[in-house]
Amino acid sequence: MEIGLYTFAAMSPDGAADGAGHGRRIRNLLEEAELAEQVGLDVFGVGEHHRPDFVVSAPAVVLAAIAERTERIRLTSAVSVISTDDPVRVFEEFATLDLLSSGRAEIMAGRGSFTESFPLFGYDLHDYDALFAEKLDLLLRLREQVRVTWAGRHRAPIDDMGVYPRPHQDPLPVWVASGGNPESATRAGTLGLPMALAIIGGEPARFAPLAKLHRQAASRSGHDPAPAFSINSHGHIAETSQGALDESFPAVSAAMNRIGRERNWQPMTRSDYDNAATLHGANFVGSPQQVIEKILFQHGIFGHDRFLLQFGVGAMPHAQILRSIELLGTEVAPAVRAEVARRASSPA
């Protein structure tokens, strides 16, 4: 199993409008990525947002800086909001990143859980699903063909034009990210694309049918072996379970309640947070051993190929984030990989 991290690079509200603060957060982010590679993690992802509480709006730029500081770790968006971007430009940017990194780039394509990019770039939210489907189609066409002829409803047509540079990897990996939409699971499987399922609330076992839908759709469409499946979840690791909860709750609850006020969610309480950190909950907050047990428990449900922990949910101190990364890489990842390998080699 691949184990890695992704982040939205959260900012504290009082520092959100401060350019110097943005610079510090991005520099800290580069240090976090360097440490992730040093402790042996497989993947580092950066999300795209266009709002004051997250600092990264251009994942490819940040990932390019990380590429020059690392040698092995895979570099992915988490996600690229292709619904409101130009797939040609996204492909060109990530092809360039792939060349800079000697073949470590990935695109995680998604609709986006926030909607600020739609009015910002002149798109209608009523076209939410249609935009994603059409632009994903173009993105896949671009990676399959050097010269492209294509037409759709939401973008000007392309008539036998080349798109350059070409990436180091052939094909450039494209994942479909979903928050639990069955149609997304079926689409990804039918297209033979790996899928990243974000589970940030509720009981994870209830999402098991999506993994089945993804694999069944891939099988029906002749994709053998089935494309990879990833679980992406919130979390924080400290030496003790209580320490992890105490360190992360203030920042996480502040961030989630701020978003919740926009969406009419009930406020997050400490009891809610503690319950989500239990074995059957959605969050991976705890000691290394607790997180090991939870990843393996979910692997028994999903049989997934990759696990990505979203760290720094809310504006947490940089030192705490670094320690969480260190524990994930040095204690959690080796134990999980060893047990998953043992299960794979054991008789059914």
Buried (B, 14 or more C-beta within 10 A) or exposed (E): BBBBBBBBBBBBEEBBEEEEBBEBBBEBBBBBBBBBBBBBBBBBBBBBBBBEBBBBBEBBEBBBBBBEEBEEBBBBBBBBBBBBBBBBEBBBBBBBBBBBBEBBBBBBBBBBBBBBBBEEEEBEEEBBEBBBBBBBBBBBBBBEEEEBEBEBEBBEEBEEEEBEEBBBBEEBBBBBBBBBBEEBBBBBBBBBBBBBBBBBBEEBBEBEEBBEBBBBBBEEEEBEEBBBBBBBBBBBBBEBBEBBBEBBBEBBBBBBBEBBEEEEEEEBEEEBBBEBBBEEBBBBBBBBEBBBBBBBEBBEBBBBBBBBBBBBBBBBEBEBBBBBBBBBBBBBBBBBBEBBEEEEEEEE
